[in-house]
Amino acid sequence: MKTQRNWIYYITLFLVSTYFTLYHRLSVYGKEKIPRDRTVIVAPNHASYLDPPVVGYAFYPEYLKFIAWEKLFSFPPLGAFLRAMGSVPVSPENKNSSAALLRLVMGFIEEGYNVFICPEGHRTENGRLQPLEGGVAIMSLKTGAPVIPTYAAGTYRALSPQMKFPRPRKLTVTFGDPIDPAALPEGLTEKEKRRYILDKIEEFYRAEDAKDKAKYPLD
């Protein structure tokens, strides 16, 4: 798959690897399920600002494209870090335009990049799963890229929206079975295909979320 890497990327990778390995004792499961010969859409739950870097690191050695609010790029060192890790700045106008974001991300897929997109749209405020938005299903159906449902466990406990600094909580990233738009049940309408993909993602989230909350109940 297509990639963009430079010396900043590899320095960042070393720092991120050290941080997640030592501070969060990261474990990764299901990586063998990810197709290596096709562009994919990695679709994780979204509970924390830690989700993009931890999923991106868990996905290594493959490369992921992200989208991020352009204001984060205004501080040059942070901007260089974000760009090195595959992030692309998005203006407030495009951030609030579903159509613009769809076009942007589908462009990455068509260029041969694996992409990262959170179907929940924004971070959870209370640690509970949120309703899924339809963009990820539309992207998959229009580009033919399989969706990899992904669950990042522990990120809310480590850095919830209410926290200013991350806590040393155990993190786990689990990749699920690919949802291939070419292998959906026959006879479905376009709307039913979108619903089928979203239902499969939600089914995976709920199964992983139940395991996580059985071990670490919410307060």
N, C-alpha and C positions, 0 to 999 in steps of 0.2 A: 504494500500500500504506500501511497505517497507520504513523504515526511519532510519536515523542515527542522534541521538540528544544527546547532553551532556550539561553540565552547561555553556560552552562557547556559545553554540547555544542560550540558553534562555536569557543570558545576552545580546547577540547581538540582539536578537529579541526585547527585551525591548528598547534598544537604537535606533534601526531602527524604531520601532513603534513610539517612541517619536519624532524622527526626521521627519518622513514623515507626521505624524499627525499635528504637530505644525508648522513646517517650510514650508511644501508644501501643507497642507490642503488636503491630499489625499482622493479621493473618489473611491470606487470600485463598479463596476456594472457587472451583469451577472454571478456572482459566483454560483448561483443555477443551472446553465447549466452544470457545470463540473460533469461528472460521478464520483461517490465515490467508485464504486465497480470494477473499471478497471484502469489499468495503462494508462496514457495519455501522449501526447507530447504537451507541452505548446509552442506555436509558436508566439512570439511577434514581432512587428516591432522593428527596432534598430536605435535609434537616439542619444543615450547617454550612458555613463557608468552607469547612474542611472537605466537603464532598468532592468538588472538582479536583483538588490536588491529590487526595487519597485514591480516588478512582483512576485518575490519570497515571499515578505511580503504579497502582495494581495492574494496569493494562500494559505496562512496559514489558517487552521491548517494542510493542506496537505504539504508534503515535496517534494522539487524539487532537482534534480541533475543538476549541471552546469559543463561546461568545461571552463577552464581559462588558459591563458599563464603561463607556469611554472615560468617565471621570477618574476611574482607577488608574488610567494611564498618564494622568497629568503630572505625577511625580516620577521623573525619569528612571530612577533605579527600579521602582515597582513596575513601571511600564515595560522596561527591558526584560524583567523577570517574567511578566505575564506573556509577552510576545514569544519569549524563548520556549515557554511551556505550551505554545499552540493557541493562546488566547487571541481573539480578534476584537477590537473595540467596536461597540455599538452605540450610536447616538441615542439620546433620550427619545427622539422621534421614532426611530426604528425599534427601540426597546419596547415602545408601547404599541407597535404595529405588528400584529401577528403575521400579516401577509409579507411584510418586509423581512422579518426574521425567517420565515419559511423559505423565501427566495435565497437569502444569504446562506442558510445551512444546506439547502439542497444544492447550491452551487459548489460548496465544499465537497459534498458527496460525489457530484458529477465529475469533479476534478480528481477524485480518487482518494480523498481523505476519509479516515474514520472520524466520526463526530460524536460529541458528548451533548446530550440534551435531556433536561429533567422534565418528565411529563407532568409533574405536579406544578410546574411553572414558577413557584417561589418557595422559600423555606417555610417549613411548619413552625408555628409559634408555640405549640404545646407538645411536640414530640409525637403527635398522631399523624397517620397518613392522611393526605388530602385528596380530593377528587382529581382525576387525571384530565388534562387537556388533550385535544385531538390532534395537535400538530405532529407529534411523533409518528402517529399512524399514517397521516397524510404523506409525510416525507418518505416513509417506508414504501407505501404503495406507489408513489410517483417515481421513485428512483430504483425500486427493486432491492434496496439494501435491507438485510435482515436486522431486526431489533434484538439487542442483547439486554434483557431485563437484568438490572443490577441492584443489589441492596447493600448500602453502606451502613453497618451497624455500629452504634456507639458514638457517632459524630454529634448527635444531639446532646449526649451526656458530656462529651468533651468540650463542645463549643456551641451551645444553644444561642439563639438570637439575643438572649438576655445577658450573655456573658461577654466580658471584654477580653479575657485571655483564656486560652485552651487549658483544660485540665488533663492530667495524665490518665485518661481512660482507655481501656482496651478497645481497639478498632478491628472490624472485620469487613472485608469486601467479598461478596459472593456473586458470581456471574451465573445467570440462569441459561436454560436452553434457548438457542436462537429461535426467533419467531420469523419465519421466512415468508414473505408475501406471495412467493410463487408456490407455496405448499399449503395455502389455506383451503378449507373445505370448498367443494364446488357448489356453484349455484347461488353464492352470496351476492347481494347487491353491494355497491361501493360503500354505502352507509353501514351495512352489516359487516363488511370486511374491516372497516375502521373500528367498529365496536368489538369485533373478535380480537383484534390486536390489543386494544386497550384492556379488554377483560383478561387476556393472558398475562399482561404486565401486572395488572392489579392482583391477580391470583398469586403470582410469584411474590409480590410485595407482602401480601397479607400472610402468606405462609412463613416467610422469613421474619416478618415483624412479630408474629406470634411466638416464634422461637426466642427472639431477642427479649421480648417483654416477659416471657416466662422466666427468664434468667435475671433480667433487670427491670422489674416493674417500675412504671412511672410513679413519681411521688403523687 
